[in-house]
Amino acid sequence: MKFAPEKYTKRCPVCSLPAWIDCQGGSYDIDCACCGSFRLTDMAAALLPGKLNTGREVALASWFLRQNEGFIISLETISFLENVHPLSVAKRGIELLFVLALMFPDPGNFIPHTLLQVNPIFLRTRNVPRNDIYSGGNMTSKLLDPLKLLAISASQNEQELNWLVQVYLQELGYLRQKTDGYEITIDGWKAIEASDCS
């Protein structure tokens, strides 16, 4: 996040999660807790509510924007968001593991379970006006940080995010459950190094 958590009071026009939005004469600069930073033109903003009709489409669009910081959604580029190819579970899992390693870079670091808990006040509600004030109360990093992991793992919701952690990454032996959290295992660090070198 670029700004202090309390600045994320609007709804992102892509994922409907908390965002900072600034109108810049014909376009909007947006920093979303989930999608990251991007720009949206006025013309594309008018079309966006009719696009991305499923939770999977929204999750893939969020992933794409997070991967392409500063992307400009315009009439010419809006089709990129509609046509993001589905990601394999393996790609989603390793990207999540890689980001967890960036957040907790030292072997043996404790990854708190709360980092993976999306607060139920955050609902991905479609067709919400882009300037709608978010009614979730005071925003904190603890509330907003898990939203980034939704985009990184192309997860539609907390259940998908938790499955990737609790089933996929643990059964591969890349994460180990600890009291109230996880740690990256030796095999997990090896997988990160292998994917980083390829």
Phi and psi restraints in degrees (value plus and minus 20) as a CYANA .aco file:
   2 LYS   PHI     -99.0   -59.0
   2 LYS   PSI     -48.7    -8.7
   3 PHE   PHI    -141.1  -101.1
   3 PHE   PSI     153.1   193.1
   4 ALA   PHI     -83.8   -43.8
   4 ALA   PSI     124.6   164.6
   5 PRO   PHI     -72.4   -32.4
   5 PRO   PSI     -54.7   -14.7
   6 GLU   PHI     -88.0   -48.0
   6 GLU   PSI     -31.2     8.8
   7 LYS   PHI     -98.7   -58.7
   7 LYS   PSI     -33.5     6.5
   8 TYR   PHI    -109.7   -69.7
   8 TYR   PSI      53.5    93.5
   9 THR   PHI    -128.4   -88.4
   9 THR   PSI     -28.7    11.3
  10 LYS   PHI    -122.5   -82.5
  10 LYS   PSI     150.6   190.6
  11 ARG   PHI    -119.0   -79.0
  11 ARG   PSI     111.8   151.8
  12 CYS   PHI     -83.0   -43.0
  12 CYS   PSI     113.1   153.1
  13 PRO   PHI     -90.1   -50.1
  13 PRO   PSI     -33.0     7.0
  14 VAL   PHI    -111.8   -71.8
  14 VAL   PSI     -73.4   -33.4
  15 CYS   PHI    -130.8   -90.8
  15 CYS   PSI     -27.8    12.2
  16 SER   PHI      49.2    89.2
  16 SER   PSI      -7.1    32.9
  17 LEU   PHI    -114.5   -74.5
  17 LEU   PSI     148.8   188.8
  18 PRO   PHI     -77.0   -37.0
  18 PRO   PSI     115.7   155.7
  19 ALA   PHI    -167.5  -127.5
  19 ALA   PSI     137.9   177.9
  20 TRP   PHI    -118.7   -78.7
  20 TRP   PSI     109.5   149.5
  21 ILE   PHI    -150.8  -110.8
  21 ILE   PSI     111.2   151.2
  22 ASP   PHI    -148.2  -108.2
  22 ASP   PSI     105.6   145.6
  23 CYS   PHI    -100.0   -60.0
  23 CYS   PSI     107.7   147.7
  24 GLN   PHI    -143.7  -103.7
  24 GLN   PSI      35.4    75.4
  25 GLY   PHI      32.6    72.6
  25 GLY   PSI      60.1   100.1
  26 GLY   PHI      75.7   115.7
  26 GLY   PSI     -23.6    16.4
  27 SER   PHI    -174.9  -134.9
  27 SER   PSI     150.0   190.0
  28 TYR   PHI    -145.2  -105.2
  28 TYR   PSI     108.0   148.0
  29 ASP   PHI    -108.3   -68.3
  29 ASP   PSI     107.8   147.8
  30 ILE   PHI    -148.6  -108.6
  30 ILE   PSI     114.0   154.0
  31 ASP   PHI    -143.0  -103.0
  31 ASP   PSI      86.8   126.8
  32 CYS   PHI    -119.4   -79.4
  32 CYS   PSI     119.4   159.4
  33 ALA   PHI     -81.5   -41.5
  33 ALA   PSI     -46.1    -6.1
  34 CYS   PHI    -116.6   -76.6
  34 CYS   PSI     -80.6   -40.6
  35 CYS   PHI     -95.6   -55.6
  35 CYS   PSI     -41.7    -1.7
  36 GLY   PHI      69.8   109.8
  36 GLY   PSI    -177.5  -137.5
  37 SER   PHI    -114.8   -74.8
  37 SER   PSI     113.4   153.4
  38 PHE   PHI    -178.5  -138.5
  38 PHE   PSI     150.4   190.4
  39 ARG   PHI    -139.5   -99.5
  39 ARG   PSI     124.8   164.8
  40 LEU   PHI    -148.6  -108.6
  40 LEU   PSI     103.5   143.5
  41 THR   PHI     -98.3   -58.3
  41 THR   PSI     138.1   178.1
  42 ASP   PHI     -76.6   -36.6
  42 ASP   PSI     -64.5   -24.5
  43 MET   PHI     -84.0   -44.0
  43 MET   PSI     -62.6   -22.6
  44 ALA   PHI     -88.4   -48.4
  44 ALA   PSI     -54.0   -14.0
  45 ALA   PHI     -80.7   -40.7
  45 ALA   PSI     -55.3   -15.3
  46 ALA   PHI     -89.0   -49.0
  46 ALA   PSI     -49.6    -9.6
  47 LEU   PHI    -108.2   -68.2
  47 LEU   PSI     -45.7    -5.7
  48 LEU   PHI     -76.8   -36.8
  48 LEU   PSI     -58.4   -18.4
  49 PRO   PHI     -79.4   -39.4
  49 PRO   PSI     -44.1    -4.1
  50 GLY   PHI    -107.7   -67.7
  50 GLY   PSI     -23.3    16.7
  51 LYS   PHI    -124.3   -84.3
  51 LYS   PSI     154.3   194.3
  52 LEU   PHI      29.7    69.7
  52 LEU   PSI      45.2    85.2
  53 ASN   PHI    -106.7   -66.7
  53 ASN   PSI     -32.7     7.3
  54 THR   PHI    -136.9   -96.9
  54 THR   PSI     141.1   181.1
  55 GLY   PHI     -80.5   -40.5
  55 GLY   PSI     -56.2   -16.2
  56 ARG   PHI     -86.0   -46.0
  56 ARG   PSI     -62.7   -22.7
  57 GLU   PHI     -81.8   -41.8
  57 GLU   PSI     -61.2   -21.2
  58 VAL   PHI     -85.3   -45.3
  58 VAL   PSI     -63.6   -23.6
  59 ALA   PHI     -82.0   -42.0
  59 ALA   PSI     -61.6   -21.6
  60 LEU   PHI     -89.8   -49.8
  60 LEU   PSI     -57.7   -17.7
  61 ALA   PHI     -84.6   -44.6
  61 ALA   PSI     -61.7   -21.7
  62 SER   PHI     -81.9   -41.9
  62 SER   PSI     -63.4   -23.4
  63 TRP   PHI     -79.6   -39.6
  63 TRP   PSI     -66.9   -26.9
  64 PHE   PHI     -79.4   -39.4
  64 PHE   PSI     -66.2   -26.2
  65 LEU   PHI     -85.0   -45.0
  65 LEU   PSI     -59.5   -19.5
  66 ARG   PHI     -84.5   -44.5
  66 ARG   PSI     -54.7   -14.7
  67 GLN   PHI     -97.0   -57.0
  67 GLN   PSI     -40.3    -0.3
  68 ASN   PHI    -145.9  -105.9
  68 ASN   PSI      42.7    82.7
  69 GLU   PHI     -71.3   -31.3
  69 GLU   PSI     115.3   155.3
  70 GLY   PHI      66.5   106.5
  70 GLY   PSI     -15.1    24.9
  71 PHE   PHI     -78.7   -38.7
  71 PHE   PSI     121.6   161.6
  72 ILE   PHI    -124.9   -84.9
  72 ILE   PSI      95.5   135.5
  73 ILE   PHI    -105.9   -65.9
  73 ILE   PSI      91.4   131.4
  74 SER   PHI    -150.4  -110.4
  74 SER   PSI    -199.6  -159.6
  75 LEU   PHI     -78.9   -38.9
  75 LEU   PSI     -53.3   -13.3
  76 GLU   PHI     -97.7   -57.7
  76 GLU   PSI     -47.5    -7.5
  77 THR   PHI    -129.7   -89.7
  77 THR   PSI     -25.3    14.7
  78 ILE   PHI     -79.8   -39.8
  78 ILE   PSI     -48.1    -8.1
  79 SER   PHI     -85.3   -45.3
  79 SER   PSI     -45.1    -5.1
  80 PHE   PHI     -78.7   -38.7
  80 PHE   PSI     -60.3   -20.3
  81 LEU   PHI     -88.8   -48.8
  81 LEU   PSI     -52.6   -12.6
  82 GLU   PHI     -96.0   -56.0
  82 GLU   PSI     -42.2    -2.2
  83 ASN   PHI    -136.8   -96.8
  83 ASN   PSI       6.5    46.5
  84 VAL   PHI     -90.0   -50.0
  84 VAL   PSI     106.3   146.3
  85 HIS   PHI     -90.9   -50.9
  85 HIS   PSI     120.8   160.8
  86 PRO   PHI     -75.8   -35.8
  86 PRO   PSI     124.3   164.3
  87 LEU   PHI    -116.4   -76.4
  87 LEU   PSI     126.8   166.8
  88 SER   PHI     -89.3   -49.3
  88 SER   PSI     136.2   176.2
  89 VAL   PHI     -80.4   -40.4
  89 VAL   PSI     -58.3   -18.3
  90 ALA   PHI     -80.9   -40.9
  90 ALA   PSI     -64.4   -24.4
  91 LYS   PHI     -85.5   -45.5
  91 LYS   PSI     -63.3   -23.3
  92 ARG   PHI     -82.3   -42.3
  92 ARG   PSI     -62.6   -22.6
  93 GLY   PHI     -86.2   -46.2
  93 GLY   PSI     -65.8   -25.8
  94 ILE   PHI     -90.5   -50.5
  94 ILE   PSI     -53.5   -13.5
  95 GLU   PHI     -86.5   -46.5
  95 GLU   PSI     -58.6   -18.6
  96 LEU   PHI     -84.5   -44.5
  96 LEU   PSI     -66.1   -26.1
  97 LEU   PHI     -80.0   -40.0
  97 LEU   PSI     -63.3   -23.3
  98 PHE   PHI     -80.3   -40.3
  98 PHE   PSI     -63.9   -23.9
  99 VAL   PHI     -89.3   -49.3
  99 VAL   PSI     -58.5   -18.5
 100 LEU   PHI     -79.7   -39.7
 100 LEU   PSI     -57.6   -17.6
 101 ALA   PHI     -88.0   -48.0
 101 ALA   PSI     -55.0   -15.0
 102 LEU   PHI     -87.4   -47.4
 102 LEU   PSI     -56.5   -16.5
 103 MET   PHI     -94.7   -54.7
 103 MET   PSI     -51.9   -11.9
 104 PHE   PHI    -149.9  -109.9
 104 PHE   PSI      56.3    96.3
 105 PRO   PHI     -97.3   -57.3
 105 PRO   PSI     -32.1     7.9
 106 ASP   PHI    -116.0   -76.0
 106 ASP   PSI     112.5   152.5
 107 PRO   PHI     -74.0   -34.0
 107 PRO   PSI     115.5   155.5
 108 GLY   PHI      69.5   109.5
 108 GLY   PSI     -26.3    13.7
 109 ASN   PHI     -78.0   -38.0
 109 ASN   PSI     122.5   162.5
 110 PHE   PHI    -109.6   -69.6
 110 PHE   PSI     106.0   146.0
 111 ILE   PHI    -120.2   -80.2
 111 ILE   PSI      88.7   128.7
 112 PRO   PHI     -86.5   -46.5
 112 PRO   PSI     121.9   161.9
 113 HIS   PHI     -79.2   -39.2
 113 HIS   PSI     -50.9   -10.9
 114 THR   PHI     -83.6   -43.6
 114 THR   PSI     -43.7    -3.7
 115 LEU   PHI     -83.7   -43.7
 115 LEU   PSI     -42.5    -2.5
 116 LEU   PHI    -124.4   -84.4
 116 LEU   PSI     -12.1    27.9
 117 GLN   PHI    -121.4   -81.4
 117 GLN   PSI      90.7   130.7
 118 VAL   PHI    -105.3   -65.3
 118 VAL   PSI     102.0   142.0
 119 ASN   PHI     -82.8   -42.8
 119 ASN   PSI     114.8   154.8
 120 PRO   PHI     -83.0   -43.0
 120 PRO   PSI     -31.2     8.8
 121 ILE   PHI     -89.7   -49.7
 121 ILE   PSI     -36.3     3.7
 122 PHE   PHI    -115.5   -75.5
 122 PHE   PSI      80.3   120.3
 123 LEU   PHI    -130.9   -90.9
 123 LEU   PSI     114.2   154.2
 124 ARG   PHI    -101.5   -61.5
 124 ARG   PSI      67.5   107.5
 125 THR   PHI    -116.9   -76.9
 125 THR   PSI     103.1   143.1
 126 ARG   PHI     -97.6   -57.6
 126 ARG   PSI     140.7   180.7
 127 ASN   PHI      39.9    79.9
 127 ASN   PSI      16.7    56.7
 128 VAL   PHI    -114.9   -74.9
 128 VAL   PSI     111.8   151.8
 129 PRO   PHI     -74.5   -34.5
 129 PRO   PSI     119.5   159.5
 130 ARG   PHI     -82.4   -42.4
 130 ARG   PSI     -44.9    -4.9
 131 ASN   PHI    -118.0   -78.0
 131 ASN   PSI      -9.6    30.4
 132 ASP   PHI     -81.4   -41.4
 132 ASP   PSI     109.9   149.9
 133 ILE   PHI     -92.2   -52.2
 133 ILE   PSI     112.0   152.0
 134 TYR   PHI     -93.7   -53.7
 134 TYR   PSI     108.0   148.0
 135 SER   PHI    -118.5   -78.5
 135 SER   PSI       6.7    46.7
 136 GLY   PHI    -104.2   -64.2
 136 GLY   PSI     -15.5    24.5
 137 GLY   PHI      68.2   108.2
 137 GLY   PSI    -180.9  -140.9
 138 ASN   PHI     -91.2   -51.2
 138 ASN   PSI     105.2   145.2
 139 MET   PHI    -102.6   -62.6
 139 MET   PSI     121.9   161.9
 140 THR   PHI    -153.9  -113.9
 140 THR   PSI     141.3   181.3
 141 SER   PHI     -78.8   -38.8
 141 SER   PSI     -57.8   -17.8
 142 LYS   PHI     -81.1   -41.1
 142 LYS   PSI     -54.9   -14.9
 143 LEU   PHI     -96.8   -56.8
 143 LEU   PSI     -58.2   -18.2
 144 LEU   PHI    -107.7   -67.7
 144 LEU   PSI     -50.9   -10.9
 145 ASP   PHI     -75.3   -35.3
 145 ASP   PSI     -62.4   -22.4
 146 PRO   PHI     -82.4   -42.4
 146 PRO   PSI     -43.5    -3.5
 147 LEU   PHI     -85.7   -45.7
 147 LEU   PSI     -53.8   -13.8
 148 LYS   PHI     -81.3   -41.3
 148 LYS   PSI     -57.6   -17.6
 149 LEU   PHI     -89.2   -49.2
 149 LEU   PSI     -46.2    -6.2
 150 LEU   PHI     -80.3   -40.3
 150 LEU   PSI     -67.1   -27.1
 151 ALA   PHI     -88.9   -48.9
 151 ALA   PSI     -63.4   -23.4
 152 ILE   PHI     -80.0   -40.0
 152 ILE   PSI     -55.7   -15.7
 153 SER   PHI    -118.8   -78.8
 153 SER   PSI     -13.9    26.1
 154 ALA   PHI      32.0    72.0
 154 ALA   PSI      20.5    60.5
 155 SER   PHI    -112.1   -72.1
 155 SER   PSI     118.9   158.9
 156 GLN   PHI     -94.2   -54.2
 156 GLN   PSI     -49.3    -9.3
 157 ASN   PHI    -180.1  -140.1
 157 ASN   PSI     159.3   199.3
 158 GLU   PHI     -83.1   -43.1
 158 GLU   PSI     -53.3   -13.3
 159 GLN   PHI     -81.7   -41.7
 159 GLN   PSI     -62.9   -22.9
 160 GLU   PHI     -86.3   -46.3
 160 GLU   PSI     -62.8   -22.8
 161 LEU   PHI     -79.4   -39.4
 161 LEU   PSI     -66.8   -26.8
 162 ASN   PHI     -85.2   -45.2
 162 ASN   PSI     -56.2   -16.2
 163 TRP   PHI     -82.8   -42.8
 163 TRP   PSI     -62.6   -22.6
 164 LEU   PHI     -80.3   -40.3
 164 LEU   PSI     -57.7   -17.7
 165 VAL   PHI     -99.9   -59.9
 165 VAL   PSI     -74.4   -34.4
 166 GLN   PHI     -97.7   -57.7
 166 GLN   PSI     -45.4    -5.4
 167 VAL   PHI    -129.3   -89.3
 167 VAL   PSI     -83.8   -43.8
 168 TYR   PHI     -82.5   -42.5
 168 TYR   PSI     -80.2   -40.2
 169 LEU   PHI     -88.1   -48.1
 169 LEU   PSI     -53.0   -13.0
 170 GLN   PHI     -93.9   -53.9
 170 GLN   PSI     -60.8   -20.8
 171 GLU   PHI     -88.5   -48.5
 171 GLU   PSI     -48.7    -8.7
 172 LEU   PHI     -94.0   -54.0
 172 LEU   PSI     -33.4     6.6
 173 GLY   PHI      64.2   104.2
 173 GLY   PSI      -2.1    37.9
 174 TYR   PHI    -107.4   -67.4
 174 TYR   PSI     -45.0    -5.0
 175 LEU   PHI    -145.9  -105.9
 175 LEU   PSI     128.1   168.1
 176 ARG   PHI    -141.4  -101.4
 176 ARG   PSI     111.2   151.2
 177 GLN   PHI     -93.1   -53.1
 177 GLN   PSI     115.3   155.3
 178 LYS   PHI    -147.4  -107.4
 178 LYS   PSI     154.4   194.4
 179 THR   PHI     -80.6   -40.6
 179 THR   PSI     100.3   140.3
 180 ASP   PHI      41.1    81.1
 180 ASP   PSI       6.6    46.6
 181 GLY   PHI     151.9   191.9
 181 GLY   PSI    -178.8  -138.8
 182 TYR   PHI    -162.3  -122.3
 182 TYR   PSI     145.6   185.6
 183 GLU   PHI    -160.0  -120.0
 183 GLU   PSI     131.2   171.2
 184 ILE   PHI     -98.2   -58.2
 184 ILE   PSI     112.4   152.4
 185 THR   PHI    -105.7   -65.7
 185 THR   PSI     155.0   195.0
 186 ILE   PHI     -78.9   -38.9
 186 ILE   PSI     -64.6   -24.6
 187 ASP   PHI     -82.8   -42.8
 187 ASP   PSI     -54.5   -14.5
 188 GLY   PHI     -84.7   -44.7
 188 GLY   PSI     -64.2   -24.2
 189 TRP   PHI     -84.5   -44.5
 189 TRP   PSI     -57.3   -17.3
 190 LYS   PHI     -83.9   -43.9
 190 LYS   PSI     -61.8   -21.8
 191 ALA   PHI     -84.6   -44.6
 191 ALA   PSI     -58.7   -18.7
 192 ILE   PHI     -84.5   -44.5
 192 ILE   PSI     -65.7   -25.7
 193 GLU   PHI     -84.0   -44.0
 193 GLU   PSI     -59.3   -19.3
 194 ALA   PHI     -85.7   -45.7
 194 ALA   PSI     -61.6   -21.6
 195 SER   PHI     -93.4   -53.4
 195 SER   PSI     -50.1   -10.1
 196 ASP   PHI     -92.0   -52.0
 196 ASP   PSI     -49.3    -9.3
 197 CYS   PHI    -106.6   -66.6
 197 CYS   PSI     -37.5     2.5
